Amino acid sequence: MLRPRALLVLTLTAASLSFGCGKKDAEEPYPPTPPELIGGADRPAALYVPSDYDRTKAYPLVVMLHGYSANGMLQDAIFGLRERVTKHQFVLVVPEGTRNSQGRQFWNAFPECCDFEGSGVDDVSYLSALVEEAATVVHIDRARITSAGHSNGGYMSYRLACERPDLFRRVVSLAGSMPVKTESCPEPGAVSLLHVHGSLDDVVPYGDNVEGSPTTKHGIVTRGAHDTVDRFRKRNGCAEAPDREEALDLLSNVDGAETKARVWESCDTGERVVFWDSEGGDHVFLGRNAEFQDRIVEFITAPR
């Protein structure tokens, strides 16, 4: 079971982040436009649309999901999506999780994370409804709807891939994981995946930690990054060996090109699987740079 105090590290670390991470385009207003609110009075979500929105054009849509005990603003400091809405031409939805009795926001993803008090909130239905409502406001390309999440938000993105692959066609997960018990998601949906994980993640372990080894910081139970990627690789009918590999420099606090990008793109389902395997990356990718944020947007907005 993923412990609340474990993922609280996200908030404590993110609160100290410099919002200058990732170079902004000086010609683009930030935020791009004042957000419209969707989702109703109980759980409103911010909807960001390109400042030069063209109603005749279908736009990719991204739902950005924060980590446990964090919020949409802190999450955007990591992904940098709002400032890229106009330049890269996509629509962004930023919802907030439910608050537990301690006032900490969470998503009810898998048994490991993070409805610790058993509220049973149906976040799959809530997030799906947000997408459908957004589609009544702006013209959405339904083949390019993405759930992009970090930590607890990454877990939630995977649950959406399990239960609503018809709607959420792409997933970006930073430091998230699939459930340990395969019956929690018997067969993940045939969706395109970008999984990002750092070798120094001491909150959601990079490696297999099914027994909850005390050698990790919080003893979190997980099957690890490689197992998570492998489930989607097999489901999408991708070969065992990636089609290509690339060395990326996504962290300014680690020397050299520290991240090995493995890409499977000749898969039976026509979907892609991408694994950014980062040597030296921590839970919040503290040293992330603009290249990290730009490449996430490239995955989200790619034609396929």
N, C-alpha and C positions, 0 to 999 in steps of 0.2 A: 504494500500500500504506500502510495506516495504521500509523504508527511507534509502538513502545512508549513512547518518551520523550514523545511528544505527549500521549497519554492519561494519562501519569503525573501531568500537571498536575492531574487530577481529585483524586487522593489528596492531593497537597500542599496544594491549596486546601481540600478538604473537611475535612482534619485540623484546620484552623484555624477551622472554622465554630463559631459559637455555637449550641448545641443549644436555645437559647431562641427561635429563629426560628419564628414561627407561634404564636399564643396557644393554650394548652391549655385544655380545659374542666376547671375545678377539681373538678367533681363526678365526673369519670371517672377510674378508676384507670389508672395508666400504668406498665408495660404493662397492657393490659386483663385478661389472665389469663396465668399462666405458660404458655409455649408448649409444645406437644407436638412431639416430633421425629418426622419422617417421612423416608423416603428411604434408610434403611439406615445402617450404620456407616460406609461409605466416604464417602458424600456426604449427610450429614443436612441437613434443612431445617427451619426453625422454622415451626410452624403456629399461628397466633393465631385464636382464636374469640371472638365476643362473650361477655361475662361473663353475659349473660342468654339464652344460646343456647336456642333452642326447636327440638327435633328435628322438629316438624311443619312447620317453615318452611324454604323453600329459599333459600339465601343466595348472593349474588354472591361470586365468588372472584377474588382478585387474586394474581398471582405478581409479586413485585417484584425487578427485576434491577439489580444495582449496575453501576457503570462499571469500566473496566479498572484493575486494581491497587487497587480499593476493596473494600468489603465491605457486607453487608446493613445494619449499624448506621449506617455513614456515609451510605448511600443513604436511610435513613429520616430522617436529618436534613434531607434535601432534600424528600422527598415527605410526610413526616409521617403515614404511614398507620397505624402501630401505635396511636397515641393516638386514632384515629378509628374503630377497629374496632367498638366497642360503640355509640357514638353513631349511626353511620351504617349499622350492621348489615351487615357483610360479613366474609368470611373471608380471612385474609392468609397467604400462603406466602412465606417469605424464604429462598431457597437461596443457596449460595455457589458461585462459579465454581471451576474447576480451577486449581491453582497451577502456574505454569511453573517453569523451572529457577531463576529469580530470586525465586521465592516470591510472584509477583504473580498475583492471581486474574483470570481472564478467562472470556469466553464465546466459543465457536467459532461466530461468526455468518457473515459473508460474507468473501470473499477480502481485503477491505479491513481487516477487524477481527474477532477479535484473537488467533487461534491462530498467533502469529508463529513458533513453533517446530515447527509442523506435527504436533501430536500427533494430530489427527483425532478428538478427543473428540466424541461424539455428544450434544450438548446438547439437540437437538430431542427425542430419545428420552427423555433424562433428565428434562427439564422436563415433558414430556407424561405421563410415569409418575408424577411428583409430583402432578399434578392428579388422575390416576385414583386414586392412593392416598388423597389428601385426601377424595375423594368417597366412600371407604369409611368414613371417620371422621365426617364431617359431611354434612349434607344440602345439596347444591350446586345452584344454578340454572344449568344448563348453557348457557342462552342468554346468561348474563352472566359469562363467564370472561374475565378480562383479563390480558394481559401488560403490565406497566408498567415501563419501563426508562429508564435515563439513559446517554447516550454509548454505550459498548460494549453496555450493557444495552438501549439503544434499537435498536441494530443487531440484537441478538438477538431483540427483540420483533418486528421486521420479518421476520426469517427465520421465526419461528413463524407469522406471518400468511401467509407464502408457502407453507409446507409443512404447517401444521396449522390452516387456517382453520375446519375442522370442529370443532376443540376450542377454540381461542383466538378468541373471537368479537369481542373488542375489543382495541385496542392503544393504549397511551399511550407516546409517545416524546419525551423531552426531549433535545435536542441529539444525536439519532441520525440515521441516514440509510439510504436504500436503496442497494444496490450500484450501481456505475457501469455495469457490463455487465448489460444487461437479462436475458441468459440465466441469470444467477445467480438470478433470480426472474422467469421469463418472464411471469407474470401474477399479481400479488399477489392474495391471497384477498379475497373479498367480506366484509370485516369493517369494523366501525366504528373510526374512527381519531381520536385527538387528538394532533396533532403540535405541539410547542412548540419554538421556536427563537429565539435572540436575535441581533440584528444584529451584536453585538460578540463573537460566539463565535470565539475564535482557536484552537480545537482542532479541532472539526468545523465547517468554515466554513459560514456561513449561505448564501453565494452559490455559484454554479457555480465549481468549481475543478478541472475535469477535467484540466488540464495540470499541476497541482501548482505553481501560481505561487509563487515565492519571496517575494512580497509578503505572503503570509499567514505566521503565526508558525511553522507546522510543515510547510507545503507538503502538506497532506493532500488526497488526491484525493477529490472528491465532486461530485455533480451539484447539490447544494444543496437547501435546504428547499422551495422552490417546486416543483421537479421531483418530489420525494418525495411531496408532497401531491397533485400533479396525477396521479400514477400511480394513487393510490387513488380520486381523484375520478372518473377515467375508468372504472376497473374497476367502481365502484359505480353507474355510469350517472347521475352527477350533472351538472347543467347547468354551463356554464363559469362563470357568475356565481353567487356564493353566494346562498342564500335570505335570509340576513340578516347584518349586521355589527354589532359591538358594541365599544366602547372599554372596556378593562379596566385597572384599576390593580393590577398583580400584583407590582410591584417597589417597595419602599420607598425605594430609593436612586436612583430616577429620578422626577423631578417629573411629576405629572399622570398621566393614563391612557395609559401608554406602549405598551400592547399592543392591536393590532387583532385581534379575534376574527372570523374568517370561518367561517360555518357553512353546510354543505350538508346538508339534512335531507329533501329531496324527491327522493331518489335511487331509481333503478329497483330496486335490490336491497333497499330498505328499511333500509339501513345509513346511518350518518351519517359525515360527514367534517368535522373541526373543525381549524382552523389558528390557533394563537396566535402571531401575528407580532409579536415584541417589539422595539421600537426601544430599544436601550440594554442589552438583556439579554446577559449573558456566558454562558460554558459551563456554569457550575453555578448560574445564577440566584441569585447571591450575595445580592441584595437581596429575595429572595422573601418574601412575607408570608402570613398565614393565608388570605387570599382565594385565593391561588394554590393552596394545598394543599386547601382546601375544594372548590374548583371541579373539581379533579382527581377527588376522591371523588364529586362529583355526576355526573361523566361515567361513572365506573365503576359506580355503583349505579343509574343511570337505568333506568326500566322498559324503554326501547328505545334 
